Amino acid sequence: METAIGIVAGILTSISMVPQLIKVIKEKDVDNLSPMMVAILLAGVSLWVVYGIILTDWPIILSNAFSVIVNTTLLICYFFFRNRQ
Amino acid sequence: METAIGIVAGILTSISMVPQLIKVIKEKDVDNLSPMMVAILLAGVSLWVVYGIILTDWPIILSNAFSVIVNTTLLICYFFFRNRQ
């Protein structure tokens, strides 16, 4: 039961990040992006992945691994697009 | 050991939300806020709190409870400030 709750929680929190990523990639607009905050969030979700691995907790591992990918992409976009404006 | 990792992870992911909340409250600017995404995130982190309670996992409970507070505040700000512009 709790695994299902964790998976649904992970899906919802993951979904909520996608529009911002799509907007940044489509509009190549990183004005509203704070690289410091994305880096802090990236560090946090990376630690959550470590935490999930230690506990062998798949909902935590998968949802935060997705977040690592999204936030890494956001950081790359930031450094890539900021010089274009 | 893993509790320490979970707590640090929770602190980092919580910190990363604060600047956006401060900016919204200070500037009363909700143009960049998607209420749908905040609502989805709010549903997700609420489920993570339930998940943490079931597992009696304090790092998950505390960090996501903080996120529930931040995102509830963001939603209230959205409906409060959007009519002012």
N, CA and C atoms of all chains as a GROMACS GRO file, in nm:
protein
  510
    1MET      N    1   0.083  -0.120   0.000
    1MET     CA    2   0.000   0.000   0.000
    1MET      C    3   0.088   0.127   0.000
    2GLU      N    4   0.184   0.132   0.097
    2GLU     CA    5   0.262   0.256   0.105
    2GLU      C    6   0.349   0.277  -0.018
    3THR      N    7   0.389   0.168  -0.082
    3THR     CA    8   0.469   0.184  -0.204
    3THR      C    9   0.388   0.256  -0.311
    4ALA      N   10   0.260   0.219  -0.318
    4ALA     CA   11   0.172   0.284  -0.417
    4ALA      C   12   0.161   0.434  -0.386
    5ILE      N   13   0.149   0.467  -0.258
    5ILE     CA   14   0.140   0.609  -0.218
    5ILE      C   15   0.269   0.681  -0.255
    6GLY      N   16   0.381   0.614  -0.228
    6GLY     CA   17   0.510   0.675  -0.260
    6GLY      C   18   0.527   0.696  -0.409
    7ILE      N   19   0.482   0.599  -0.488
    7ILE     CA   20   0.496   0.610  -0.634
    7ILE      C   21   0.408   0.724  -0.687
    8VAL      N   22   0.282   0.732  -0.638
    8VAL     CA   23   0.192   0.839  -0.683
    8VAL      C   24   0.248   0.975  -0.640
    9ALA      N   25   0.299   0.981  -0.517
    9ALA     CA   26   0.360   1.106  -0.467
    9ALA      C   27   0.476   1.146  -0.558
   10GLY      N   28   0.557   1.048  -0.593
   10GLY     CA   29   0.674   1.074  -0.678
   10GLY      C   30   0.634   1.121  -0.816
   11ILE      N   31   0.530   1.059  -0.871
   11ILE     CA   32   0.483   1.098  -1.005
   11ILE      C   33   0.433   1.243  -1.002
   12LEU      N   34   0.355   1.277  -0.899
   12LEU     CA   35   0.299   1.413  -0.890
   12LEU      C   36   0.410   1.517  -0.875
   13THR      N   37   0.505   1.491  -0.787
   13THR     CA   38   0.612   1.590  -0.766
   13THR      C   39   0.700   1.598  -0.891
   14SER      N   40   0.712   1.488  -0.964
   14SER     CA   41   0.792   1.491  -1.087
   14SER      C   42   0.719   1.569  -1.196
   15ILE      N   43   0.590   1.542  -1.211
   15ILE     CA   44   0.511   1.613  -1.313
   15ILE      C   45   0.523   1.764  -1.294
   16SER      N   46   0.522   1.807  -1.169
   16SER     CA   47   0.515   1.953  -1.143
   16SER      C   48   0.641   2.025  -1.190
   17MET      N   49   0.749   1.950  -1.217
   17MET     CA   50   0.873   2.016  -1.260
   17MET      C   51   0.880   2.033  -1.412
   18VAL      N   52   0.804   1.950  -1.482
   18VAL     CA   53   0.820   1.940  -1.628
   18VAL      C   54   0.788   2.070  -1.702
   19PRO      N   55   0.674   2.137  -1.670
   19PRO     CA   56   0.642   2.259  -1.746
   19PRO      C   57   0.753   2.364  -1.744
   20GLN      N   58   0.816   2.382  -1.626
   20GLN     CA   59   0.923   2.482  -1.619
   20GLN      C   60   1.037   2.444  -1.713
   21LEU      N   61   1.071   2.315  -1.716
   21LEU     CA   62   1.180   2.268  -1.803
   21LEU      C   63   1.144   2.291  -1.950
   22ILE      N   64   1.021   2.255  -1.986
   22ILE     CA   65   0.976   2.273  -2.126
   22ILE      C   66   0.980   2.420  -2.163
   23LYS      N   67   0.934   2.506  -2.071
   23LYS     CA   68   0.930   2.651  -2.098
   23LYS      C   69   1.072   2.705  -2.120
   24VAL      N   70   1.165   2.663  -2.035
   24VAL     CA   71   1.304   2.711  -2.047
   24VAL      C   72   1.363   2.665  -2.180
   25ILE      N   73   1.339   2.539  -2.217
   25ILE     CA   74   1.397   2.487  -2.342
   25ILE      C   75   1.333   2.554  -2.463
   26LYS      N   76   1.198   2.568  -2.458
   26LYS     CA   77   1.126   2.624  -2.575
   26LYS      C   78   1.161   2.771  -2.593
   27GLU      N   79   1.153   2.848  -2.483
   27GLU     CA   80   1.170   2.993  -2.495
   27GLU      C   81   1.316   3.036  -2.479
   28LYS      N   82   1.401   2.940  -2.440
   28LYS     CA   83   1.543   2.973  -2.418
   28LYS      C   84   1.556   3.093  -2.324
   29ASP      N   85   1.460   3.100  -2.231
   29ASP     CA   86   1.455   3.214  -2.138
   29ASP      C   87   1.491   3.165  -1.998
   30VAL      N   88   1.608   3.210  -1.950
   30VAL     CA   89   1.653   3.164  -1.817
   30VAL      C   90   1.652   3.278  -1.716
   31ASP      N   91   1.583   3.389  -1.752
   31ASP     CA   92   1.581   3.505  -1.663
   31ASP      C   93   1.526   3.472  -1.525
   32ASN      N   94   1.422   3.386  -1.524
   32ASN     CA   95   1.357   3.355  -1.396
   32ASN      C   96   1.422   3.241  -1.322
   33LEU      N   97   1.535   3.192  -1.375
   33LEU     CA   98   1.602   3.076  -1.315
   33LEU      C   99   1.713   3.124  -1.223
   34SER      N  100   1.714   3.073  -1.100
   34SER     CA  101   1.825   3.108  -1.010
   34SER      C  102   1.918   2.987  -1.005
   35PRO      N  103   2.035   2.997  -1.068
   35PRO     CA  104   2.125   2.881  -1.072
   35PRO      C  105   2.163   2.832  -0.933
   36MET      N  106   2.173   2.928  -0.840
   36MET     CA  107   2.208   2.890  -0.702
   36MET      C  108   2.101   2.798  -0.643
   37MET      N  109   1.974   2.836  -0.664
   37MET     CA  110   1.864   2.757  -0.607
   37MET      C  111   1.852   2.621  -0.677
   38VAL      N  112   1.874   2.620  -0.810
   38VAL     CA  113   1.868   2.493  -0.882
   38VAL      C  114   1.981   2.403  -0.833
   39ALA      N  115   2.099   2.463  -0.808
   39ALA     CA  116   2.213   2.384  -0.760
   39ALA      C  117   2.184   2.328  -0.620
   40ILE      N  118   2.124   2.411  -0.534
   40ILE     CA  119   2.090   2.364  -0.398
   40ILE      C  120   1.986   2.252  -0.407
   41LEU      N  121   1.886   2.272  -0.492
   41LEU     CA  122   1.783   2.168  -0.509
   41LEU      C  123   1.847   2.040  -0.564
   42LEU      N  124   1.938   2.057  -0.659
   42LEU     CA  125   2.006   1.941  -0.718
   42LEU      C  126   2.085   1.864  -0.612
   43ALA      N  127   2.154   1.939  -0.526
   43ALA     CA  128   2.229   1.874  -0.417
   43ALA      C  129   2.131   1.799  -0.325
   44GLY      N  130   2.018   1.864  -0.297
   44GLY     CA  131   1.919   1.802  -0.208
   44GLY      C  132   1.861   1.674  -0.265
   45VAL      N  133   1.816   1.679  -0.390
   45VAL     CA  134   1.754   1.559  -0.447
   45VAL      C  135   1.857   1.449  -0.471
   46SER      N  136   1.983   1.488  -0.493
   46SER     CA  137   2.089   1.386  -0.506
   46SER      C  138   2.106   1.312  -0.374
   47LEU      N  139   2.101   1.388  -0.265
   47LEU     CA  140   2.111   1.325  -0.132
   47LEU      C  141   1.989   1.238  -0.104
   48TRP      N  142   1.872   1.281  -0.153
   48TRP     CA  143   1.752   1.197  -0.136
   48TRP      C  144   1.768   1.064  -0.210
   49VAL      N  145   1.837   1.068  -0.326
   49VAL     CA  146   1.861   0.943  -0.400
   49VAL      C  147   1.950   0.851  -0.314
   50VAL      N  148   2.056   0.912  -0.255
   50VAL     CA  149   2.145   0.834  -0.167
   50VAL      C  150   2.064   0.775  -0.050
   51TYR      N  151   1.979   0.860   0.006
   51TYR     CA  152   1.894   0.818   0.118
   51TYR      C  153   1.804   0.700   0.078
   52GLY      N  154   1.746   0.713  -0.041
   52GLY     CA  155   1.657   0.606  -0.092
   52GLY      C  156   1.732   0.477  -0.116
   53ILE      N  157   1.857   0.489  -0.166
   53ILE     CA  158   1.939   0.370  -0.194
   53ILE      C  159   1.973   0.299  -0.063
   54ILE      N  160   2.010   0.378   0.039
   54ILE     CA  161   2.043   0.319   0.170
   54ILE      C  162   1.923   0.242   0.226
   55LEU      N  163   1.804   0.300   0.206
   55LEU     CA  164   1.683   0.236   0.259
   55LEU      C  165   1.622   0.138   0.159
   56THR      N  166   1.684   0.126   0.042
   56THR     CA  167   1.626   0.048  -0.069
   56THR      C  168   1.480   0.085  -0.087
   57ASP      N  169   1.456   0.216  -0.100
   57ASP     CA  170   1.319   0.266  -0.110
   57ASP      C  171   1.298   0.320  -0.251
   58TRP      N  172   1.234   0.237  -0.335
   58TRP     CA  173   1.226   0.270  -0.478
   58TRP      C  174   1.148   0.399  -0.508
   59PRO      N  175   1.035   0.426  -0.443
   59PRO     CA  176   0.967   0.554  -0.471
   59PRO      C  177   1.060   0.674  -0.449
   60ILE      N  178   1.140   0.671  -0.343
   60ILE     CA  179   1.230   0.784  -0.315
   60ILE      C  180   1.340   0.789  -0.422
   61ILE      N  181   1.395   0.673  -0.454
   61ILE     CA  182   1.505   0.668  -0.552
   61ILE      C  183   1.457   0.720  -0.688
   62LEU      N  184   1.345   0.667  -0.736
   62LEU     CA  185   1.301   0.698  -0.873
   62LEU      C  186   1.258   0.845  -0.886
   63SER      N  187   1.178   0.893  -0.791
   63SER     CA  188   1.127   1.031  -0.806
   63SER      C  189   1.241   1.132  -0.793
   64ASN      N  190   1.334   1.106  -0.705
   64ASN     CA  191   1.444   1.202  -0.690
   64ASN      C  192   1.548   1.187  -0.800
   65ALA      N  193   1.563   1.067  -0.854
   65ALA     CA  194   1.653   1.051  -0.970
   65ALA      C  195   1.599   1.130  -1.088
   66PHE      N  196   1.466   1.126  -1.106
   66PHE     CA  197   1.403   1.207  -1.212
   66PHE      C  198   1.430   1.355  -1.187
   67SER      N  199   1.420   1.394  -1.062
   67SER     CA  200   1.444   1.534  -1.028
   67SER      C  201   1.590   1.573  -1.052
   68VAL      N  202   1.682   1.480  -1.029
   68VAL     CA  203   1.824   1.506  -1.059
   68VAL      C  204   1.840   1.534  -1.208
   69ILE      N  205   1.774   1.454  -1.291
   69ILE     CA  206   1.784   1.472  -1.438
   69ILE      C  207   1.726   1.607  -1.479
   70VAL      N  208   1.608   1.640  -1.426
   70VAL     CA  209   1.542   1.766  -1.463
   70VAL      C  210   1.628   1.886  -1.420
   71ASN      N  211   1.676   1.883  -1.299
   71ASN     CA  212   1.752   1.998  -1.248
   71ASN      C  213   1.891   2.010  -1.310
   72THR      N  214   1.952   1.895  -1.344
   72THR     CA  215   2.079   1.900  -1.416
   72THR      C  216   2.058   1.964  -1.553
   73THR      N  217   1.948   1.926  -1.618
   73THR     CA  218   1.914   1.983  -1.749
   73THR      C  219   1.891   2.133  -1.736
   74LEU      N  220   1.821   2.174  -1.631
   74LEU     CA  221   1.794   2.317  -1.610
   74LEU      C  222   1.926   2.394  -1.593
   75LEU      N  223   2.019   2.338  -1.518
   75LEU     CA  224   2.148   2.406  -1.497
   75LEU      C  225   2.224   2.418  -1.628
   76ILE      N  226   2.224   2.309  -1.706
   76ILE     CA  227   2.293   2.312  -1.836
   76ILE      C  228   2.229   2.419  -1.925
   77CYS      N  229   2.094   2.421  -1.926
   77CYS     CA  230   2.023   2.522  -2.005
   77CYS      C  231   2.062   2.663  -1.960
   78TYR      N  232   2.073   2.681  -1.828
   78TYR     CA  233   2.105   2.815  -1.775
   78TYR      C  234   2.238   2.864  -1.833
   79PHE      N  235   2.341   2.780  -1.824
   79PHE     CA  236   2.474   2.824  -1.870
   79PHE      C  237   2.480   2.831  -2.022
   80PHE      N  238   2.392   2.756  -2.086
   80PHE     CA  239   2.394   2.752  -2.233
   80PHE      C  240   2.321   2.874  -2.291
   81PHE      N  241   2.206   2.906  -2.230
   81PHE     CA  242   2.122   3.010  -2.289
   81PHE      C  243   2.153   3.150  -2.236
   82ARG      N  244   2.212   3.162  -2.119
   82ARG     CA  245   2.228   3.297  -2.061
   82ARG      C  246   2.316   3.385  -2.149
   83ASN      N  247   2.414   3.325  -2.222
   83ASN     CA  248   2.501   3.409  -2.306
   83ASN      C  249   2.432   3.451  -2.434
   84ARG      N  250   2.319   3.385  -2.466
   84ARG     CA  251   2.254   3.416  -2.594
   84ARG      C  252   2.168   3.541  -2.586
   85GLN      N  253   2.143   3.588  -2.458
   85GLN     CA  254   2.048   3.701  -2.451
   85GLN      C  255   2.119   3.836  -2.455
   86MET      N  256   2.311   0.726   1.060
   86MET     CA  257   2.380   0.786   0.944
   86MET      C  258   2.278   0.830   0.837
   87GLU      N  259   2.190   0.737   0.797
   87GLU     CA  260   2.098   0.773   0.687
   87GLU      C  261   2.000   0.881   0.732
   88THR      N  262   1.969   0.886   0.861
   88THR     CA  263   1.878   0.992   0.906
   88THR      C  264   1.941   1.129   0.884
   89ALA      N  265   2.074   1.135   0.911
   89ALA     CA  266   2.146   1.261   0.890
   89ALA      C  267   2.140   1.300   0.742
   90ILE      N  268   2.158   1.202   0.654
   90ILE     CA  269   2.152   1.229   0.509
   90ILE      C  270   2.013   1.277   0.471
   91GLY      N  271   1.911   1.212   0.526
   91GLY     CA  272   1.774   1.251   0.496
   91GLY      C  273   1.744   1.391   0.545
   92ILE      N  274   1.795   1.425   0.662
   92ILE     CA  275   1.769   1.558   0.718
   92ILE      C  276   1.839   1.666   0.634
   93VAL      N  277   1.967   1.641   0.597
   93VAL     CA  278   2.040   1.738   0.514
   93VAL      C  279   1.970   1.751   0.378
   94ALA      N  280   1.928   1.638   0.321
   94ALA     CA  281   1.857   1.641   0.192
   94ALA      C  282   1.730   1.725   0.206
   95GLY      N  283   1.659   1.705   0.314
   95GLY     CA  284   1.535   1.778   0.337
   95GLY      C  285   1.558   1.926   0.354
   96ILE      N  286   1.665   1.961   0.426
   96ILE     CA  287   1.698   2.103   0.446
   96ILE      C  288   1.730   2.169   0.312
   97LEU      N  289   1.812   2.101   0.230
   97LEU     CA  290   1.851   2.158   0.101
   97LEU      C  291   1.729   2.178   0.010
   98THR      N  292   1.645   2.076   0.000
   98THR     CA  293   1.528   2.088  -0.089
   98THR      C  294   1.430   2.192  -0.034
   99SER      N  295   1.427   2.208   0.097
   99SER     CA  296   1.339   2.310   0.155
   99SER      C  297   1.394   2.450   0.129
  100ILE      N  298   1.524   2.468   0.149
  100ILE     CA  299   1.587   2.598   0.125
  100ILE      C  300   1.559   2.646  -0.017
  101SER      N  301   1.563   2.553  -0.112
  101SER     CA  302   1.554   2.593  -0.253
  101SER      C  303   1.417   2.651  -0.287
  102MET      N  304   1.319   2.631  -0.201
  102MET     CA  305   1.184   2.683  -0.230
  102MET      C  306   1.164   2.824  -0.177
  103VAL      N  307   1.245   2.860  -0.080
  103VAL     CA  308   1.219   2.984  -0.004
  103VAL      C  309   1.229   3.111  -0.091
  104PRO      N  310   1.336   3.126  -0.174
  104PRO     CA  311   1.348   3.250  -0.251
  104PRO      C  312   1.226   3.280  -0.338
  105GLN      N  313   1.170   3.176  -0.400
  105GLN     CA  314   1.052   3.200  -0.485
  105GLN      C  315   0.937   3.254  -0.400
  106LEU      N  316   0.918   3.197  -0.281
  106LEU     CA  317   0.809   3.241  -0.193
  106LEU      C  318   0.832   3.386  -0.151
  107ILE      N  319   0.955   3.419  -0.112
  107ILE     CA  320   0.988   3.556  -0.070
  107ILE      C  321   0.963   3.653  -0.185
  108LYS      N  322   1.006   3.613  -0.307
  108LYS     CA  323   0.990   3.699  -0.424
  108LYS      C  324   0.842   3.726  -0.450
  109VAL      N  325   0.761   3.622  -0.443
  109VAL     CA  326   0.617   3.636  -0.471
  109VAL      C  327   0.554   3.728  -0.367
  110ILE      N  328   0.589   3.710  -0.240
  110ILE     CA  329   0.529   3.792  -0.133
  110ILE      C  330   0.578   3.937  -0.144
  111LYS      N  331   0.709   3.955  -0.168
  111LYS     CA  332   0.764   4.091  -0.173
  111LYS      C  333   0.712   4.168  -0.294
  112GLU      N  334   0.717   4.102  -0.412
  112GLU     CA  335   0.683   4.175  -0.535
  112GLU      C  336   0.535   4.162  -0.570
  113LYS      N  337   0.464   4.076  -0.495
  113LYS     CA  338   0.321   4.053  -0.524
  113LYS      C  339   0.301   4.019  -0.672
  114ASP      N  340   0.403   3.949  -0.728
  114ASP     CA  341   0.401   3.917  -0.871
  114ASP      C  342   0.382   3.766  -0.887
  115VAL      N  343   0.266   3.728  -0.939
  115VAL     CA  344   0.236   3.585  -0.952
  115VAL      C  345   0.229   3.544  -1.099
  116ASP      N  346   0.281   3.634  -1.188
  116ASP     CA  347   0.275   3.605  -1.332
  116ASP      C  348   0.344   3.473  -1.366
  117ASN      N  349   0.458   3.447  -1.300
  117ASN     CA  350   0.535   3.327  -1.334
  117ASN      C  351   0.489   3.204  -1.260
  118LEU      N  352   0.380   3.216  -1.184
  118LEU     CA  353   0.333   3.105  -1.102
  118LEU      C  354   0.223   3.030  -1.177
  119SER      N  355   0.238   2.897  -1.186
  119SER     CA  356   0.132   2.818  -1.249
  119SER      C  357   0.054   2.750  -1.137
  120PRO      N  358  -0.068   2.798  -1.110
  120PRO     CA  359  -0.143   2.740  -0.997
  120PRO      C  360  -0.168   2.591  -1.012
  121MET      N  361  -0.179   2.548  -1.138
  121MET     CA  362  -0.201   2.404  -1.163
  121MET      C  363  -0.079   2.325  -1.115
  122MET      N  364   0.041   2.376  -1.149
  122MET     CA  365   0.163   2.303  -1.111
  122MET      C  366   0.185   2.308  -0.960
  123VAL      N  367   0.154   2.424  -0.898
  123VAL     CA  368   0.168   2.434  -0.753
  123VAL      C  369   0.071   2.337  -0.685
  124ALA      N  370  -0.050   2.327  -0.743
  124ALA     CA  371  -0.150   2.236  -0.685
  124ALA      C  372  -0.106   2.091  -0.699
  125ILE      N  373  -0.048   2.057  -0.814
  125ILE     CA  374   0.000   1.919  -0.836
  125ILE      C  375   0.115   1.890  -0.740
  126LEU      N  376   0.205   1.988  -0.727
  126LEU     CA  377   0.318   1.969  -0.634
  126LEU      C  378   0.266   1.955  -0.491
  127LEU      N  379   0.167   2.037  -0.457
  127LEU     CA  380   0.109   2.032  -0.322
  127LEU      C  381   0.047   1.894  -0.295
  128ALA      N  382  -0.022   1.841  -0.395
  128ALA     CA  383  -0.081   1.706  -0.379
  128ALA      C  384   0.031   1.604  -0.360
  129GLY      N  385   0.138   1.620  -0.440
  129GLY     CA  386   0.250   1.526  -0.431
  129GLY      C  387   0.318   1.529  -0.296
  130VAL      N  388   0.353   1.647  -0.247
  130VAL     CA  389   0.425   1.654  -0.120
  130VAL      C  390   0.334   1.616  -0.003
  131SER      N  391   0.203   1.638  -0.020
  131SER     CA  392   0.109   1.592   0.085
  131SER      C  393   0.112   1.440   0.094
  132LEU      N  394   0.113   1.375  -0.022
  132LEU     CA  395   0.121   1.229  -0.025
  132LEU      C  396   0.255   1.181   0.033
  133TRP      N  397   0.361   1.257   0.007
  133TRP     CA  398   0.492   1.219   0.065
  133TRP      C  399   0.484   1.227   0.218
  134VAL      N  400   0.409   1.323   0.271
  134VAL     CA  401   0.394   1.332   0.418
  134VAL      C  402   0.322   1.206   0.467
  135VAL      N  403   0.216   1.166   0.395
  135VAL     CA  404   0.142   1.043   0.433
  135VAL      C  405   0.238   0.923   0.428
  136TYR      N  406   0.318   0.920   0.321
  136TYR     CA  407   0.414   0.811   0.302
  136TYR      C  408   0.514   0.807   0.419
  137GLY      N  409   0.562   0.925   0.455
  137GLY     CA  410   0.657   0.934   0.566
  137GLY      C  411   0.596   0.891   0.698
  138ILE      N  412   0.470   0.927   0.719
  138ILE     CA  413   0.400   0.890   0.844
  138ILE      C  414   0.385   0.739   0.850
  139ILE      N  415   0.346   0.679   0.738
  139ILE     CA  416   0.328   0.532   0.735
  139ILE      C  417   0.460   0.463   0.771
  140LEU      N  418   0.571   0.519   0.719
  140LEU     CA  419   0.702   0.458   0.744
  140LEU      C  420   0.767   0.512   0.871
  141THR      N  421   0.699   0.606   0.938
  141THR     CA  422   0.758   0.677   1.053
  141THR      C  423   0.898   0.725   1.017
  142ASP      N  424   0.903   0.795   0.904
  142ASP     CA  425   1.034   0.842   0.853
  142ASP      C  426   1.037   0.995   0.866
  143TRP      N  427   1.103   1.043   0.972
  143TRP     CA  428   1.098   1.185   1.005
  143TRP      C  429   1.156   1.278   0.898
  144PRO      N  430   1.271   1.244   0.838
  144PRO     CA  431   1.320   1.332   0.732
  144PRO      C  432   1.216   1.355   0.621
  145ILE      N  433   1.146   1.248   0.582
  145ILE     CA  434   1.045   1.262   0.476
  145ILE      C  435   0.928   1.346   0.527
  146ILE      N  436   0.885   1.318   0.650
  146ILE     CA  437   0.770   1.392   0.705
  146ILE      C  438   0.801   1.541   0.715
  147LEU      N  439   0.914   1.574   0.775
  147LEU     CA  440   0.944   1.715   0.804
  147LEU      C  441   0.969   1.796   0.677
  148SER      N  442   1.049   1.741   0.585
  148SER     CA  443   1.082   1.819   0.464
  148SER      C  444   0.958   1.839   0.377
  149ASN      N  445   0.875   1.737   0.369
  149ASN     CA  446   0.755   1.753   0.285
  149ASN      C  447   0.646   1.833   0.354
  150ALA      N  448   0.643   1.828   0.486
  150ALA     CA  449   0.546   1.913   0.559
  150ALA      C  450   0.582   2.060   0.537
  151PHE      N  451   0.714   2.090   0.539
  151PHE     CA  452   0.758   2.226   0.509
  151PHE      C  453   0.715   2.265   0.369
  152SER      N  454   0.729   2.173   0.277
  152SER     CA  455   0.691   2.200   0.137
  152SER      C  456   0.540   2.220   0.125
  153VAL      N  457   0.463   2.150   0.204
  153VAL     CA  458   0.317   2.170   0.205
  153VAL      C  459   0.286   2.313   0.247
  154ILE      N  460   0.356   2.361   0.350
  154ILE     CA  461   0.333   2.498   0.400
  154ILE      C  462   0.371   2.600   0.293
  155VAL      N  463   0.489   2.582   0.231
  155VAL     CA  464   0.535   2.677   0.130
  155VAL      C  465   0.439   2.680   0.012
  156ASN      N  466   0.400   2.565  -0.037
  156ASN     CA  467   0.315   2.561  -0.156
  156ASN      C  468   0.172   2.603  -0.128
  157THR      N  469   0.124   2.578  -0.008
  157THR     CA  470  -0.010   2.629   0.031
  157THR      C  471  -0.006   2.782   0.033
  158THR      N  472   0.103   2.836   0.088
  158THR     CA  473   0.119   2.982   0.091
  158THR      C  474   0.127   3.038  -0.050
  159LEU      N  475   0.200   2.971  -0.139
  159LEU     CA  476   0.210   3.017  -0.278
  159LEU      C  477   0.072   3.020  -0.344
  160LEU      N  478  -0.008   2.918  -0.320
  160LEU     CA  479  -0.143   2.911  -0.380
  160LEU      C  480  -0.229   3.025  -0.327
  161ILE      N  481  -0.222   3.048  -0.196
  161ILE     CA  482  -0.300   3.158  -0.136
  161ILE      C  483  -0.254   3.291  -0.196
  162CYS      N  484  -0.122   3.308  -0.209
  162CYS     CA  485  -0.069   3.432  -0.269
  162CYS      C  486  -0.122   3.448  -0.410
  163TYR      N  487  -0.125   3.336  -0.485
  163TYR     CA  488  -0.168   3.344  -0.626
  163TYR      C  489  -0.310   3.402  -0.633
  164PHE      N  490  -0.402   3.344  -0.556
  164PHE     CA  491  -0.542   3.388  -0.565
  164PHE      C  492  -0.561   3.526  -0.502
  165PHE      N  493  -0.468   3.561  -0.414
  165PHE     CA  494  -0.481   3.690  -0.345
  165PHE      C  495  -0.427   3.803  -0.433
  166PHE      N  496  -0.312   3.778  -0.497
  166PHE     CA  497  -0.246   3.886  -0.571
  166PHE      C  498  -0.289   3.895  -0.716
  167ARG      N  499  -0.341   3.788  -0.776
  167ARG     CA  500  -0.368   3.794  -0.920
  167ARG      C  501  -0.472   3.900  -0.953
  168ASN      N  502  -0.567   3.926  -0.862
  168ASN     CA  503  -0.670   4.027  -0.893
  168ASN      C  504  -0.616   4.169  -0.879
  169ARG      N  505  -0.500   4.184  -0.815
  169ARG     CA  506  -0.446   4.318  -0.789
  169ARG      C  507  -0.374   4.375  -0.910
  170GLN      N  508  -0.348   4.286  -1.012
  170GLN     CA  509  -0.266   4.339  -1.124
  170GLN      C  510  -0.353   4.392  -1.237
   0.00000   0.00000   0.00000
